[in-house]
Amino acid sequence: MEPDRTYPRGSTVTYTTRAGARRRHPPTAPITTAVVVGLPLRDVHTGSVWVPVRPPTVPEHAPAVLVRAADIIDISRADQ
């Protein structure tokens, strides 16, 4: 399966925040919703797939956040 077909741009994903992840103040919620804004990236050393996302309330010019595909628990595809 091609990564861009798994997480198409514009899809809404729900993901969990890892307990050991760096936190901002105030701390983020353990479950977050965001929009896919680019193609997934694969780390050749670990085999992890990272998906660039942006929360819907963040401006479009803000940098994307990378989320591990393994942490994504739900996806609402933009093409459906």
JOFEN-V313979 format. One record per pair of residues at least 4 apart in sequence whose C-alpha atoms are under 6 Angstrom apart, sorted by the first residue. I is the first residue (numbers start at 1). J is the second residue. If there is no record, write none. Layout:
i=I j=J
i=I j=J
This chain:
i=4 j=8
i=4 j=39
i=9 j=36
i=9 j=37
i=9 j=38
i=10 j=35
i=10 j=36
i=10 j=78
i=11 j=35
i=11 j=36
i=11 j=76
i=11 j=77
i=11 j=78
i=12 j=34
i=12 j=35
i=12 j=75
i=12 j=76
i=13 j=33
i=13 j=34
i=13 j=74
i=13 j=75
i=14 j=32
i=14 j=33
i=14 j=72
i=14 j=73
i=14 j=74
i=15 j=31
i=15 j=32
i=15 j=71
i=15 j=72
i=15 j=73
i=16 j=30
i=16 j=31
i=16 j=71
i=17 j=30
i=23 j=27
i=34 j=53
i=34 j=54
i=34 j=55
i=34 j=56
i=35 j=53
i=35 j=54
i=36 j=52
i=36 j=53
i=37 j=52
i=37 j=53
i=38 j=52
i=40 j=50
i=40 j=51
i=41 j=49
i=41 j=50
i=42 j=48
i=42 j=49
i=43 j=47
i=43 j=48
i=49 j=68
i=49 j=69
i=50 j=66
i=50 j=67
i=50 j=68
i=50 j=69
i=51 j=66
i=51 j=67
i=52 j=64
i=52 j=65
i=52 j=66
i=53 j=64
i=53 j=65
i=54 j=64
